[in-house]
Amino acid sequence: FSEMRTDNFVESSFWNFDALFQPQQHPARDQHDTFFLLDPAEAPQLPPGYYSKVKKVHSQGGYGSQGYRYEWKVEEARKNLLRTHTTSASARALFQLARQ
């Protein structure tokens, strides 16, 4: 057992929502629930291969899911925010472990 890092208080919408398969139009992304940042407004990059897989599952489905059937937008995923929960840290940690 080892403690995972949770000191990343600024997070991209990708890790905070998309990687956890919350639809981009979900009400929890509303400005009343989430504080988006102006500077830096966007994450510099997302993990290319992984974000493509996440996009596909949101848009078309996969792995037994039919997906949400909407046009997933990378611009939305790159928006920075104050992390709304630590589950995004879990998603990032699991991604790093899978890469090892």
C-alpha angles and dihedrals in degrees: 000000000000131000114251121225114265099164093100099106096167111065137172120246085242095066095032096049118354098054087051089052098244108152117250091238094050114132092236088072090061116121090247090065102031132048110216119199128235096198114061089014096175139036110248093231144348125219099275102213095039097046089052090056092047090049091051094051092048093047105032108007130236142178090053095315126111090211127223094285099226136117105272112210125210089203089064092046092053094056111117122225142164104275109261097199140359094248087088087063088054091052092050092046093050090049090053092048091050090053091056 
